[in-house]
């Protein structure tokens, strides 16, 4: 039986380990003994306590792995992936980090490693969808609208973070890049707010975030944009905090102590943004791909509305993110996806068998993308 090592046992890391544990030998690695003990007590999962910011600890944890899944916070992601690649291990990763992942392409090729990056819901599934259609039509416009939100709206933020709060804050500070009329445009995060209506949900607010990632490099499409969805009003609070310096990473002196404002802010926000046990939330996403196919104008629209799983008590964002990653992990483990080097998810989507395999895996787990086609 092949062995999968999942680095990180947060909500999404746990979901992925559980999803794979009945098909493969799975080992979950995290610094928290408490989380690992709960995981191993309820599922056939091996566990190992380790500091994943330490390269040697990672090397020891993955030494007998057939595949590594990366699920660490973004600030640890690049060095973790680098260590895994240098260890000669295949990896599918959901860490969302600032560094250019293609800097590791030569190392991955030298080590004969398959490394699929950004393999969550967005970035991730939207890339897979675009990769599939871009191989089969001349795409002229791509748009992804996506958000994860609590069902119950609680003042003041009306938001809960399904993953590391400091990674959420990065979405509000990292300049947003998109492509307009063939040119790269950079705008501040949280810019160009727009109210949009969604069936079953109501009115949400879309704003610019830096979610295109690898697509800017790999796709020659005239218009591409990714926008994040929140309840109306949330971004005004975030703008005030950002412009007041609460998200700054620069050290400031407070009574002789050097601190980063972002560390204090994330510490204060985490209790307010933390999903309580059993708290219901949902993921909403709309991916639109427009262009010319067989000489005719055509638009493909994929709509997702996924909710907290009451039966398994699994958050929606963990499901939509984690099951995309595990679907691709299966492709790598079974030698179906074998491209050596750094692969953004759009490369996976280019292959028809891979695309439909991922869609099938998601559908079997009741993560269903509803497709509508207009000509």
Beta strands, then each sheet from edge to edge (+ up, - down):
strand 1: 3-7
strand 2: 25-30
strand 3: 46-49
strand 4: 67-70
strand 5: 91-93
strand 6: 114-117
strand 7: 138-150
strand 8: 176-180
strand 9: 183-187
strand 10: 194-198
strand 11: 202-208
strand 12: 223-230
strand 13: 251-254
strand 14: 257-260
strand 15: 281-293
strand 16: 296-307
strand 17: 341-344
strand 18: 369-374
sheet 1: 3+ 2+ 1+ 4+ 5+ 6+ 17+
sheet 2: 10+ 11- 12+ 7+ 15- 16+ 18-
sheet 3: 8+ 9-
sheet 4: 13+ 14-
end
